[in-house]
């Protein structure tokens, strides 16, 4: 098969689009803060993907894909965070694979494709370039390369002539040309900037030419025909597995597990929910902290056991008694997760809130949802692939919702409202940790400083108020660059513009 000459121009067109996007990325991101520009650039990439796949418009429901992509990109307008960027990248990968006709239909397979897409992204451009060169050498590469170069010779040559003529005829154009400083342009070419260009080119290229790595399966053939005719598995091994992991063993295990989990749930009901006195030397905080994470590990192990014991179509899965025991055990696991959430809530109430503790709450909720889906899988007779897809969908919806939650402001507000200084009980506020949360903590810090201004003298509070003013000045200076705009920052700026000046005894008002 002869490689058509149109392959090179098609390749060059995509490369030209990629170079244009790299130039835009340099303008938007290099040495600049990240904000609304991330959403704008994601939309430009999506438009480029549509442009290089014109055949996708033949589908009557083609508008559904851009609409779904826009929904996935909306968190970037709220704020730019690792989570919102990850959601956007996954959505762009699915969008590009969908337009190229490579996206599968089930959630689990789509997740696998996106994972492979991201793993292959760093080397996709290099691989495509080497593959194109190899094909070009085999099928008249010299002609293709010359044709690809020749199409640019005439436009560039005549374009340079026209620019020179316009410069001679028009003083404004002549003035613009005089502003071009070649020496200064050469100074802009730095190693870090070149590295940024290459990184941007590799990242953009994977969306313009979406491909998935191919894995060849090698089947080893035995050299000895007699060995091939013998059974590959020892029958005695099957007997051992049937005894150790058979129906009787699983039935006994479920009975024991239900008793143990009932005991644990009973202890939690007594001490955490019932308020019974703990043994000497053990506080509620220690009881809550020591049990939260191990219980989640226990629930995950229980879920793995249920999936292994009740495989679809197995003998154990069809037994009514085992199914009832599994339902009871999974329900106890859900109660165990709820107990873990209560433990963590008690611990947070004593030792304040942090990012990791919020992540633990989200994680525990996902585990509880996964356990409920296990019951649904058994009751409905679904496959493990269905369960995996349902869990992925739940995880995706949870992460998408988290993109709109201002966790820094939530942590700051909770810690201020439950601090010793504000309520007279609990632990003192770690104001320096709140400052590390960034500008989103400004409203909570202002409430804290307002309260301290009327009850405390100068000292540390005055110094902290001064630093609060410095941080606001830096933040306002950063927001003067339009590239850093986000809806969350816009709301915060409105608050900063509308609040009254902070006044503390002996503290000058910070510069606005």
N, C-alpha and C positions, 0 to 999 in steps of 0.2 A: 504493500500500500504506500502510495506516494503522499508525503505530507503536503497539503495544499498551501499555495503561497499566501492565502488569507490567514493562515495560522499566525504568521509573524506580525502582520498588522494588528490582528486581534490581541495578541500578546502585548504589543507595543501600546495599544490603546489603553489596556488595563494598567500598564506600567505608567503611562502618562497621567491617568487619573490618580494613581497612587502618589506620583510626584507632586501633583497639585494639592492633594490632601496633606502631604508632608509639609509643604510650604505653609498651608493654613495652620497646621499643628504648630509649626515654629512660631507663627505670629500669635497664636492663642495661648500657648503653654510655656514656651521656653523662657525661663526667668520671670514668669508671671504667676500670680496666684490662680488657683483652680476654683471655679465657681460655675456660673451659668454657661461658660464656654464649653464645659464638658458635655452638657446637654446639646448645645449647638453642634459640636463636633460629632456627637453620636448620630444626630439627625443627618448631617452631611454624609457620614459613612453609609447610613441606610439609603440615602438617595443615590449614592454611587453604586451600591449593590443593585438597586433597581435598574440603574442605567446600563450596567453591564449584563443584565439578564432581561432583555426586552421580551423574550418569549413568555415570561411569567404573566404578562398582561392578557394572555389568551384565556386565563382562568376567569370565569364570571364572578367569583368571590374573592378576587385578588385584594380587594380593599380590606378584608378582614385581617390580613397579615400585618399591614402597616398600622392598623388600629390597635391590634394586640401589642405590637412593638411600642407604640406611643404610650400605652398604659404602663409598660415595663420601664420606660425611660422617665416617666413622671417623677420618681423619687429623686432624680438628679436635679430637678427644679426645686425640690424642697431643701436639699443640702447634698453636698458632695462628700461621701464617706466611703470607706472600703466596701460596706454592704451595698450601697446604692450603685457603686461602680461595678461590683460583681454581678448584681442583677442585670444591669445594662449589658455587660459583656455576654452573659449567658443568653439574653434575649436577642442580641445582635447575631450571635452564633447560630441560634435556632432560625432566625429570619433568613440569614444567608444560605443555610443548608436547605431551608424550605423553598426558596426561590430557585435553587439549583436542582431541585427534585430529589434531594438525598435525605430529607428528614423523614424519619419513621413516624408511626402513629401512636405508639404506646409510650406512656410516660417514662417507664424504666429504660426503654431503648433510646428515647430522646436524651435522657440524662447521660447515658453511656456515650452517645454520639457527641454531646457537648463536651464531656470530659476528654474524649479523644481529640476533639477539635482544639481544645485549649492546650493539651499536652504537645500536639504537633505544631502549634502556632509558631514557636520560636525558630523552627528550622524549615517552615513551609516555603518561604521565599527562596532560600538557598537550594532546597530540593527541586523546586519548580525551575529555577534558573539552570541548574545542572541538567535536569531532564530535557529542557528545551534545547540546550546546546547539543546534547547527545543526539536528539532527534534531528536537529538541523544538520549535523555532520552526516548522518545516515541518509537523509533524503534531500541532498542538494543544499546544504546549509549555506554555502557561499552565496548562492543566488538569493536565498531568503534574507540573509544579513544585508546584502547589497540593496535589496528592494526595500527593507525596513529603513535603511539609512537614506536611500535616495529620495524617499517621499518627503524628507525634511530639508533636503539641500536647497531646493528652489524656494520654499516659503521663508526660510531663515535668511537666505541671501537677499531676496527682494525686500524682505522686511527691514533688513539693515539699511538697504539703499533708501527706502522710503523714509525711514527715521532720519537719516542724514539730510535728505531733501527737505523734510518738514522743519528740521532744525535750522536750515539755512533760510527758509521762507517765513518762519514764525518765530518772533523773539521770545514768546512765552515758552515754546518747546525748547528753544536754544537755552533759555535760563534753566529749565528743568534738567537738560542734559549737562549743563555746567555744574549742577549740584551733585552729580554722580562722581564720587571720589573712589576710584578703583583701589587706592591704597587702603582706604577705610573699609571697603568691602572685603578686602583680603584679611583685614584684622578680625572681621566677624567670623571667619572660618577657624574655629577652635576645635580641639579634639573632643571636648565635651559636647559641643554643638553637633559635630559629625556623628558622635555616638547617639545623640538624641535623634538625629535624622534617620540613622539606620534602625534604631529601635522603633520609631514611628512607622517606617516603611515596612518592617517585618510585621508589625501589628495590623497595619491597614491591609496588607496584601492578603492575609488569610481570609478577610471578608470579601475581597473582590474575586478571589478564586478559591471558594470553599471546597476543600477536599478532606477526606478522612484517611488515615493510614490504613494500609491493607496488610493483613497478617496471613501468611500462607501456612496451612496446616500440613505438616509432614507426618505421614503414616509410616511407621517402621514395619517392614515385612520380614518375618523370620526366614533365615536361610535354610533351616531344616524343616522340610515338609512334615515330618513326623511330629516335631515339636508344635507345629501350627495346628495339628489335628487334636492335640491333647487339650483338655479344659484348662483355661487360664487361671481359674480360681479354685482353691482347695475347698472341697465340700465341707471339711471339718471346720473351716473358718466360718462358714455360714451357720453351722450349728451353734458355735460359740456366740456369734452375733445375735442369733435368735434368742438365746438364753439371757445374755446380758442386756440387750436392748429390745427385747421382744415385748409382746403385749402384757404378759404378767409382770415383768419388771417395771414397765411404764405405769401400770395400774398401782403397784405398791409405791412407786416414787411419788405419784400424785397424791396419794393418801398422806404420806409422810410430809410432803411439801405443804399441803394444806394445813396440817396440824402446826407446823413450825411457823407458817405465815400468820395463822390465827393467833398464835402466842405473841408474836411481835406486834400485831395490830392491837391486841388486848393491852399490851404494855403502853403503847402510844395513847390508846384511849384513856388509860388510867392516869398517866402522868401529864400528857400534853393537853388533852381535852378535858379530863376530869379534874385536873388541878391537884392531884394527890401529892403529898410531900415526898420529895426525892430522898434517897439514902444519904447519910451523912457524908459530907465532903464532895457532893456532886451538885452543881448548880444547873438551873434550867438552860443557861447559855451553853455550858459544856455538853449537856445532854443533847441539845439541838444541833450543836456544831459537829459532834462526833458521829451523828447518825445520818445526816442529810445525804452526803455523797455515797457512802457505802450502800445505802438503801437503793439508790438509783442503779448502781452496778448490779445489785441483786435483781432488780426488776429486768434489766437487760439480759442477764443470764437466764432468767425465767422465760423471757420471750424467745430466746434462742432454743431453749429446751422444748417449748411448745411447738415451735416450727419444725424441729427435728422429729419430735414424737408423733405429731399429727400431720404427716405428709399427705397431700391429696391422693385419695385412692388407696391408702394403706389400710391394714386390718385394724389398727388402733383408732384410726380416724372414723371408722364406721361403728365402733362400739359405743352404745348410748351412755353407759356408766362412765367411761373414760371422758367422753365429751362433756358430761355434766361436771365431772371433777375438774376438767380444764377450765370450764366457764367459771367455776367457783374460784379456782386458783388465780386466773387472770383478773377477776374482780378484786381479789385480795391484793394483787400487785398494783392495781389502780389505787386502792386505798393506801397502799404503801407509798406511792408517789405523792398522793395528797398529804400524807403524813410528813413526807420529806419537805414538801412546800411549806407546811406549817412549822416544821423545825427551822427551816431557813428564815421564815418570817420572824420567828422569835429571836433568832440570832441577829438579824438585821435590826430589830427593834432595840437591841442592846448595843451593838457595835457599829451601827450606821450602815449606809448603802454604798456599794461600789459597782463598777462596771461588771466585775466577775460575778457578783451576787445577782445582778439583774440577768446576766447570761445564764446563771444556774436556774432562775425561775423559768426562763423561756425553755431551757433544755428539759426541765422536769415536765412542763406542760406538753412538750413534744413526745416525751416518753409515755405519758398517760394517753395521749391520742393514739400512739402506736399500739399500745396494749388494747385499746378499744377496737382498733382496726383488725387486730388478731382475732378477736371474738367475731367480728363481722366476716372475716375470711373463712373461719371454721363454720359459722352458721350458714353462710351463703354458698359454701363449697367452692370458693374461688381458689386460684392458683397462687403460688408464692410470688409470681411476677406481678399479679394484680395487687398483692399486699405491698410489694416494693414500690409500685407506681403510686399507690394511694399515699404511702408515707412520703414519697418525694413531692407529691402535690401538696400535702399538708406542710411540709418543710418550706416549700417555695412560697406558699401563701403567708406563712409566719414571717419569713425573712422579708418578704415584700412589705408586709404591714410594719415591720420594725424600721423600715426606711423612713417612715413618717413620724416616728417617735423620737422626740428630743431627749435622749437618755441623759445627757449632761445636765440639762435643766431639771429633769426628774430627780436625779441624784442630789443635786444642789438643794432643791426645794425640800426634799425629804429630810436631808441631814440638818438643814437649818431649822425646819419646823419641829424636829424631834431632839434638838440639842439641849444640853444642860442650861445654856444661857437663855434660851427662849422659853423653856417649859419648867425649869427648876429640877428636872430629873433626867436621868440618862448619862451620857458621856459628854465631855466638852467637844465643841465643834472643831474639827480639823480644818481651819480656814485656809491653810496653805494647800491642802488637797483640793478644796473647792476652787482655788485660784488656778490649779493645774487643769481643771476641766475646761477652761477656755472661756470665751465671751458668753456662751450660753448660760453660764452661772451668774452673770451680772445681776439679774433681778433678785435672785435669792441672796446674793451677797449684799445687795442694797438693803434688803429687809433686815439682815443681820446687823449691818452697820448702823442703820437707823435706830434699832433697838439698843445697840451698845452705846450709841451716842448719848442716850438719856440715862444710862445706868452705870457706865464705866468712865474712868478718867482717860487721859491720853495714852501714852505708852505704845504698846503693841497695836492697839486698835487704830491709833492715829497713823502709825507707819503702814498698816495694812490699807487704810483708806487712801493714803498717798499712792501706794502701788496700784490700787484699784483705778485711780485716775490715770496713771501711766498706761495701764492696760487698755483703758478705753480710748486714750489718744492713739495708741498703736492700732487698735481695731478700726477706728474711724479713718485713719490714714490708709489702711489696707482696703477699706471699702470704697475709697475714691477711685480705684481702678474698676472699671465696669466689668472686667473679666471675672471678678470675685463675687458677683451678684448671685444671690440665691434667695428663694422665698423666705427661708428661715432667717437669713441675715436682714432682709428687708423688714420683717416683723420686729427683730431686735432693735434695729435702728429707730423704728417708730417709737418703741418704748424708751430708748435713750433720749430721744428728742422731746418726749412728753413728760418725763419724770422731773420732779423738782430737784434743785441742787442739793447735794448731800452736805450737811453742816454738822461738824463735830467740834467740841470745845478745843480750841488751840490748833485747829487744822484749817489751813487755807483751802478755799474751794479749788478743785482741780481745774486745770485749763481745759476749755472746750474747743 
